[in-house]
């Protein structure tokens, strides 16, 4: 196989290959152990630099038309000098993994649809997906979000159309364009079945607002004030330090 990393181009042999399902998209991703030789000292030094710089991606396999095919990241790399100087050759071994580039076009949280203007997503070693998104939001949708349950189905259009059950936290504020939110969603795993007191209190307040509104125990002004208080309480939610 032929690879390209910046200005470095080389042919490599595949010593080992494996496949696994992406926890984020469900796509089949490949992992390879590749080997190649750097016959010149300059190429050897360049390979050492590229192995470090390509740990998050930027290594590309090159197809028959000499065009970039798949993107890879370098997870592990080693090199050894075989032979005696000046006739020896540097041998490199890289463990590489296929890279997924994720772009969320539309974030569907329960009945709400948000168009993120900034989006980040990560997966832990045990497969738990966490996402954080910034998006403009209408006043009506912001109100609906404040009354939503703590766990909702989430769809990430452009990444996967399969709903994920996720816990929801958010902060909100004003931008020149209007109201905006930072939403943080985490897979609702078994480890999160026990609600912390903050989430429990938030659910109780939401239920209370719903009951008071339905039974008309308080007037609309009081209901609006309760909703603003709940918004203020939820603004302390941890969203990884993101700002609007």
C-alpha positions as CSV (number, residue, x, y, z in Angstrom):
1,X,0.0,0.0,0.0
2,X,1.1,3.6,-0.7
3,X,0.7,6.2,2.0
4,X,1.2,10.0,2.2
5,X,1.8,12.1,5.3
6,X,2.5,15.7,4.5
7,X,5.5,15.7,2.1
8,X,6.4,12.1,3.1
9,X,5.3,9.4,0.6
10,X,6.2,5.7,1.0
11,X,5.1,2.2,0.2
12,X,4.4,-0.1,3.1
13,X,3.5,-3.8,3.6
14,X,0.6,-4.7,5.8
15,X,1.7,-7.0,8.6
16,X,-1.6,-7.2,10.4
17,X,-5.2,-6.1,9.9
18,X,-8.3,-6.0,11.9
19,X,-11.8,-4.4,11.8
20,X,-14.2,-3.1,14.4
21,X,-17.6,-1.3,14.5
22,X,-17.5,2.4,15.2
23,X,-19.4,3.1,18.4
24,X,-20.4,6.5,17.0
25,X,-21.7,5.6,13.5
26,X,-21.8,1.8,13.4
27,X,-19.5,1.9,10.3
28,X,-16.8,-0.8,9.9
29,X,-13.4,0.7,10.6
30,X,-10.0,-0.9,9.9
31,X,-6.8,-1.0,11.9
32,X,-3.4,-1.9,10.3
33,X,0.1,-2.6,11.3
34,X,2.3,-1.4,8.5
35,X,6.0,-1.7,7.8
36,X,8.3,0.3,5.6
37,X,11.9,1.1,5.1
38,X,13.6,4.5,5.1
39,X,16.7,4.1,3.0
40,X,17.9,7.6,3.4
41,X,18.6,9.4,6.7
42,X,16.5,12.3,5.7
43,X,13.5,10.1,5.1
44,X,14.1,8.3,8.4
45,X,14.0,11.7,10.3
46,X,11.0,12.8,8.4
47,X,9.2,9.5,9.3
48,X,9.9,10.0,13.0
49,X,8.4,13.5,12.8
50,X,5.3,12.5,10.9
51,X,4.6,9.6,13.2
52,X,4.3,12.1,16.1
53,X,2.4,14.7,14.1
54,X,-0.2,12.2,12.7
55,X,-1.5,10.8,16.0
56,X,-4.8,12.6,15.5
57,X,-5.0,11.9,11.7
58,X,-3.6,13.3,8.5
59,X,-2.1,10.1,7.2
60,X,-3.7,9.0,3.9
61,X,-3.6,5.8,2.0
62,X,-3.3,6.5,-1.8
63,X,-5.4,4.7,-4.3
64,X,-4.7,3.6,-7.9
65,X,-5.4,7.0,-9.3
66,X,-2.7,8.5,-7.0
67,X,-5.5,10.2,-5.0
68,X,-6.0,10.2,-1.2
69,X,-8.3,7.3,-0.3
70,X,-8.8,6.8,3.5
71,X,-7.5,8.8,6.4
72,X,-5.6,7.2,9.2
73,X,-4.0,8.2,12.5
74,X,-0.8,6.7,13.9
75,X,-1.5,5.1,17.3
76,X,2.0,3.5,17.8
77,X,5.3,3.7,16.0
78,X,8.7,2.1,16.4
79,X,11.9,2.1,14.3
80,X,15.0,0.0,14.2
81,X,18.3,0.2,12.3
82,X,19.1,-3.1,10.6
83,X,22.7,-3.7,9.4
84,X,25.9,-1.9,9.9
85,X,26.6,1.7,8.9
86,X,26.7,3.0,6.4
87,X,25.0,0.2,4.6
88,X,22.1,-0.4,7.0
89,X,18.5,0.6,6.6
90,X,16.0,2.1,9.1
91,X,12.9,-0.1,9.4
92,X,9.6,1.6,10.7
93,X,6.5,-0.1,12.1
94,X,3.3,1.9,12.6
95,X,0.1,0.8,14.1
96,X,-2.6,2.9,12.3
97,X,-6.3,3.3,12.7
98,X,-8.9,4.5,10.2
99,X,-10.2,8.0,11.0
100,X,-13.9,9.1,10.9
101,X,-14.6,12.8,10.3
102,X,-17.9,13.6,11.9
103,X,-20.1,16.5,10.8
104,X,-23.5,16.9,12.5
105,X,-25.8,18.7,10.1
106,X,-28.9,18.6,12.4
107,X,-29.1,17.6,16.1
108,X,-32.5,16.1,16.9
109,X,-33.2,16.0,20.7
110,X,-36.6,14.4,21.3
111,X,-39.0,16.6,19.3
112,X,-36.5,19.5,19.0
113,X,-34.3,20.2,16.0
114,X,-31.1,22.3,16.3
115,X,-28.6,23.3,13.7
116,X,-25.2,23.4,15.4
117,X,-22.8,26.2,14.5
118,X,-20.2,24.3,16.5
119,X,-20.1,20.6,17.3
120,X,-17.7,18.2,19.1
121,X,-18.1,14.5,19.8
122,X,-15.9,12.0,21.6
123,X,-16.2,8.4,22.6
124,X,-14.6,6.9,25.8
125,X,-12.7,3.6,26.0
126,X,-15.8,1.8,27.1
127,X,-17.9,3.2,24.1
128,X,-19.8,6.0,25.8
129,X,-20.5,8.8,23.4
130,X,-20.4,12.4,24.6
131,X,-21.3,15.4,22.4
132,X,-21.3,19.1,22.9
133,X,-23.0,21.5,20.5
134,X,-23.7,25.2,20.2
135,X,-26.8,26.3,18.3
136,X,-29.3,29.2,18.0
137,X,-32.7,28.3,19.4
138,X,-36.2,29.8,19.3
139,X,-37.9,31.0,22.5
140,X,-40.5,28.3,22.1
141,X,-37.9,25.6,21.7
142,X,-35.9,26.9,24.6
143,X,-39.1,26.7,26.7
144,X,-39.7,23.2,25.5
145,X,-36.1,22.2,26.3
146,X,-36.6,23.5,29.9
147,X,-39.6,21.2,30.4
148,X,-38.0,18.2,28.7
149,X,-37.0,15.0,30.7
150,X,-33.4,14.5,31.6
151,X,-33.1,11.5,29.1
152,X,-34.2,11.8,25.5
153,X,-33.6,10.1,22.2
154,X,-30.9,12.0,20.2
155,X,-30.2,11.7,16.5
156,X,-27.1,13.2,14.8
157,X,-28.0,13.8,11.2
158,X,-25.0,13.5,9.0
159,X,-23.4,11.1,11.5
160,X,-26.0,8.5,12.3
161,X,-29.8,8.4,11.9
162,X,-30.0,5.8,14.7
163,X,-31.4,7.4,17.9
164,X,-29.3,7.2,21.0
165,X,-30.8,7.4,24.5
166,X,-28.8,10.3,26.1
167,X,-28.9,12.5,29.2
168,X,-29.3,16.2,28.4
169,X,-27.8,19.2,30.1
170,X,-27.6,22.7,28.7
171,X,-26.9,26.4,29.4
172,X,-28.4,29.3,27.5
173,X,-27.9,32.9,26.8
174,X,-28.3,35.7,24.3
175,X,-26.3,36.3,21.1
176,X,-26.8,39.2,18.6
177,X,-28.8,36.7,16.4
178,X,-31.1,35.7,19.3
179,X,-31.2,33.0,22.1
180,X,-28.5,30.3,21.9
181,X,-27.8,27.2,23.8
182,X,-24.8,24.9,24.6
183,X,-26.1,21.4,24.8
184,X,-24.2,18.5,26.3
185,X,-25.5,14.9,25.7
186,X,-24.0,11.7,27.2
187,X,-25.1,8.1,26.5
188,X,-27.5,7.0,29.2
189,X,-25.5,4.0,30.4
190,X,-26.1,1.7,33.4
191,X,-23.6,3.8,35.4
192,X,-26.0,6.8,35.1
193,X,-29.1,5.1,36.2
194,X,-28.8,6.6,39.7
195,X,-29.8,10.3,39.3
196,X,-27.7,12.8,41.2
197,X,-29.5,15.3,43.4
198,X,-29.2,18.1,40.9
199,X,-30.9,16.1,38.2
200,X,-33.6,14.8,40.6
201,X,-34.4,18.3,41.8
202,X,-34.6,19.5,38.2
203,X,-37.1,16.8,37.3
204,X,-39.2,17.7,40.4
205,X,-39.3,21.4,39.4
206,X,-40.3,20.5,35.8
207,X,-43.1,18.3,37.1
208,X,-44.2,21.0,39.5
209,X,-44.4,23.6,36.8
210,X,-46.4,21.2,34.6
211,X,-48.9,20.5,37.3
212,X,-49.3,24.1,38.4
213,X,-49.8,25.2,34.8
214,X,-52.3,22.4,34.0
215,X,-54.4,23.0,37.2
216,X,-54.2,26.8,36.8
217,X,-53.1,27.1,40.5
218,X,-50.9,30.1,39.7
219,X,-51.2,32.7,36.9
220,X,-49.1,32.9,33.7
221,X,-46.7,35.5,35.2
222,X,-45.8,33.1,38.1
223,X,-45.4,30.2,35.8
224,X,-43.0,32.3,33.6
225,X,-41.0,33.3,36.7
226,X,-40.7,29.6,37.8
227,X,-39.4,28.7,34.3
228,X,-36.8,31.5,34.5
229,X,-35.7,30.2,37.9
230,X,-35.4,26.7,36.5
231,X,-33.4,28.1,33.6
232,X,-31.1,29.8,36.0
233,X,-30.6,26.6,38.0
234,X,-29.7,24.6,35.0
235,X,-27.2,27.1,33.8
236,X,-24.8,25.7,36.4
237,X,-24.8,22.4,34.5
238,X,-21.3,21.1,33.5
239,X,-20.9,21.6,29.8
240,X,-17.1,21.3,29.6
241,X,-16.6,25.1,30.0
242,X,-18.1,26.0,26.7
243,X,-19.3,29.6,26.2
244,X,-22.0,30.8,23.9
